[in-house]
Amino acid sequence: MSLSPARVFAALNAVRPPERSWPVLGKAVVVGGSVAGLLAARVLSDHAESVVILDRDDLHAPGGRPGVPQGTQLHALLPGGFLQLEQLFPGFREQALAQGAVEAPPAARRSYLDGRRKVVVPDDADSLAGSRPLLEGLIRQQVLRLPNVKTVTARATGLVVDGAVTTGVRFDVDGMSGVESGDLVVDAMGRSSRLSDWLEQAGWERPVTRRMTVHLNYATALFRRREADPDLTVVMALHTPRVASDVAGAAFFAIEDGRWMAMMAGYGDNRPGRTAEDFVRRLREQFPPEFGEVAGSELLGDVQTYRHADSRRREFAALQRFPAGLISVGDAVASFNPVYGQGMTAAALHAACLSTYLRSGPDLRVPARQFLALQKVVVDAAWSMSTSADLALPHVDGPYPRGYRLSSWVSRQIVTATVTDVPTARRFNDVVSMRAHPRSLATPGVVLGALRANLRAR
Ligand SMILES: Cc1cc2nc3c(=O)[nH]c(=O)nc-3n(C[C@H](O)[C@H](O)[C@H](O)COP(=O)(O)OP(=O)(O)OC[C@H]3O[C@@H](n4cnc5c(N)ncnc54)[C@H](O)[C@@H]3O)c2cc1C
């Protein structure tokens, strides 16, 4: 009997590392040592004799790096992702705090929707705030200290496939080429992954890439933080298309080294906050007073901008022909509108799919269909959450799924109710933070509760 997507999703959220090593393969090669690759390597370390992480950047160099250009932008660690990290790395919270990450329990988080302050869900899960390099660095430290994990600094250039089985990865270092052989190759090369090209070059099918154009413009700036322990550590304000504003939203987080990190975003031709003056002015004039207080602090460095063209997913699970010994994780499979902060948490759930697959004692000489099916549940869930919200944007023109008008009306009712109604906000937060499947919102109880809350609030 096959399980419903909601039950698969719940089971993936509950995956814990095995208590002792559970070998099913000799060597695994992970291409890409960012968040998705590192989390896959963590899981593989329980099931492989050795794990090699191959990245074009030197993973032992501190701080940000060119291979992750989005690293300068504000990154939210959703409560669901934080829970996953604590499961994979017991003691993660303490180590993160010791290195400067800032706690973000429900009472320290504040959200606004179209200028209205949302209720706090007191029993919501905790989260942490920190810069992207800090969060990635923490994960990297935990993974690179595992005795059977090592790194290679090289640019991967292609796959080695023997018959129907992937046996390694070609790479290039300073003009010299080589091959890293393995029993399982994991593509974690991010949204620009070349795996589709490599498959085609090796005579395999190329996965269809689905895109939803969003044209999102991000801007992030750092400010000095005067309070060592501020009451609020994560503050967000979203504007829906109902509000006439060229800013889609803004947020600020307390991060390490006594700083605030603030971001604002706009769609299409709207590029709010590109200069320091514009950034500070808009924080003061277009957002609630807390934003003005941050804007009144000393600005540290320049505003960093980033343009994100589309959400995209590669349909590996639909391929008729796919070589054995190969999987893809993280943004290489699906990357979403970053406004929803799903990327790192989705990568953690892909790692949970890998753990479940490897524990089933798979035959690595056949394609990893079980893994692909599990991962599809995660990708479908994250995709439906981000694209259903994006379809409401005026410059996004589909593709609209069947029943879109009704589903978007229901979503609007639920989102509106999250401003005033704790039970609806609790359910919604569980879904948005990827702890529960989106279908858990599509129940008569949730919809009626939202409608009643909206009537009461009128
Ligand atoms: C503006 C912006 C804001 C975001 N905000 C959030 C947020 O708030 N919360 C959140 O959870 N996520 C956010 N994300 C998404 C998040 O950055 C990613 O989901 C996350 O980094 C996981 O990505 P990844 O590891 O799959 O790929 P990436 O982080 O893109 O890393 C890919 C890795 O592959 C390596 N690589 C690529 N090609 C090769 C090659 N040929 N050979 C060797 N190495 C190679 C690169 O050097 C890099 O290390 C945001 C993204 C953007 C763009």
The ligand as a MOL file (V3000), in Angstrom:
LIG
                    3D

  0  0  0     0  0            999 V3000
M  V30 BEGIN CTAB
M  V30 COUNTS 53 58 0 0 0
M  V30 BEGIN ATOM
M  V30 1 C 18.7420 35.6080 -2.9960 0
M  V30 2 C 18.5340 34.2810 -2.3510 0
M  V30 3 C 18.0480 34.2100 -1.0500 0
M  V30 4 C 17.8260 32.9790 -0.4680 0
M  V30 5 N 17.2800 32.9380 0.7800 0
M  V30 6 C 17.0800 31.7500 1.3820 0
M  V30 7 C 16.5330 31.6940 2.6900 0
M  V30 8 O 16.1480 32.7040 3.2680 0
M  V30 9 N 16.4130 30.4650 3.2780 0
M  V30 10 C 16.7810 29.3180 2.6260 0
M  V30 11 O 16.6600 28.2320 3.2120 0
M  V30 12 N 17.2670 29.3510 1.3760 0
M  V30 13 C 17.4240 30.5310 0.7320 0
M  V30 14 N 17.9400 30.5560 -0.5210 0
M  V30 15 C 18.2420 29.2720 -1.1960 0
M  V30 16 C 19.5650 28.6850 -0.6750 0
M  V30 17 O 20.6160 29.5760 -0.9710 0
M  V30 18 C 19.8150 27.3130 -1.3300 0
M  V30 19 O 18.6360 26.5800 -1.3840 0
M  V30 20 C 20.8500 26.5260 -0.5290 0
M  V30 21 O 22.0930 27.1300 -0.6320 0
M  V30 22 C 21.0160 25.0820 -1.0140 0
M  V30 23 O 21.5450 25.1210 -2.2580 0
M  V30 24 P 22.5010 24.0040 -2.8380 0
M  V30 25 O 23.4380 23.4990 -1.8190 0
M  V30 26 O 21.6410 23.0390 -3.5460 0
M  V30 27 O 23.2840 24.8390 -3.9590 0
M  V30 28 P 24.2460 26.0820 -3.8180 0
M  V30 29 O 24.1700 26.6770 -2.4720 0
M  V30 30 O 23.9730 26.9540 -4.9720 0
M  V30 31 O 25.6960 25.4430 -3.9770 0
M  V30 32 C 26.1470 24.7950 -5.1330 0
M  V30 33 C 27.5670 24.3000 -4.8670 0
M  V30 34 O 28.0240 23.5730 -5.9950 0
M  V30 35 C 29.3350 23.9800 -6.3140 0
M  V30 36 N 29.4990 23.7310 -7.7550 0
M  V30 37 C 28.7020 24.1590 -8.7650 0
M  V30 38 N 29.1470 23.6960 -9.9480 0
M  V30 39 C 30.2480 22.9390 -9.6720 0
M  V30 40 C 31.1440 22.1880 -10.4780 0
M  V30 41 N 31.0100 22.0970 -11.8060 0
M  V30 42 N 32.1600 21.5350 -9.8560 0
M  V30 43 C 32.3170 21.6090 -8.5010 0
M  V30 44 N 31.5050 22.3130 -7.7060 0
M  V30 45 C 30.4700 22.9580 -8.2730 0
M  V30 46 C 29.3780 25.4710 -5.9300 0
M  V30 47 O 30.6980 25.9230 -5.7190 0
M  V30 48 C 28.5610 25.4440 -4.6320 0
M  V30 49 O 29.3450 25.1380 -3.5180 0
M  V30 50 C 18.1320 31.7710 -1.1620 0
M  V30 51 C 18.6310 31.8470 -2.4610 0
M  V30 52 C 18.8090 33.0690 -3.0520 0
M  V30 53 C 19.2910 33.1060 -4.4640 0
M  V30 END ATOM
M  V30 BEGIN BOND
M  V30 1 1 1 2
M  V30 2 1 2 3
M  V30 3 2 2 52
M  V30 4 2 3 4
M  V30 5 1 4 5
M  V30 6 1 4 50
M  V30 7 2 5 6
M  V30 8 1 6 7
M  V30 9 1 6 13
M  V30 10 2 7 8
M  V30 11 1 7 9
M  V30 12 1 9 10
M  V30 13 2 10 11
M  V30 14 1 10 12
M  V30 15 2 12 13
M  V30 16 1 13 14
M  V30 17 1 14 15
M  V30 18 1 14 50
M  V30 19 1 15 16
M  V30 20 1 16 17
M  V30 21 1 16 18
M  V30 22 1 18 19
M  V30 23 1 18 20
M  V30 24 1 20 21
M  V30 25 1 20 22
M  V30 26 1 22 23
M  V30 27 1 23 24
M  V30 28 2 24 25
M  V30 29 1 24 26
M  V30 30 1 24 27
M  V30 31 1 27 28
M  V30 32 2 28 29
M  V30 33 1 28 30
M  V30 34 1 28 31
M  V30 35 1 31 32
M  V30 36 1 32 33
M  V30 37 1 33 34
M  V30 38 1 33 48
M  V30 39 1 34 35
M  V30 40 1 35 36
M  V30 41 1 35 46
M  V30 42 1 36 37
M  V30 43 1 36 45
M  V30 44 2 37 38
M  V30 45 1 38 39
M  V30 46 1 39 40
M  V30 47 2 39 45
M  V30 48 1 40 41
M  V30 49 2 40 42
M  V30 50 1 42 43
M  V30 51 2 43 44
M  V30 52 1 44 45
M  V30 53 1 46 47
M  V30 54 1 46 48
M  V30 55 1 48 49
M  V30 56 2 50 51
M  V30 57 1 51 52
M  V30 58 1 52 53
M  V30 END BOND
M  V30 END CTAB
M  END
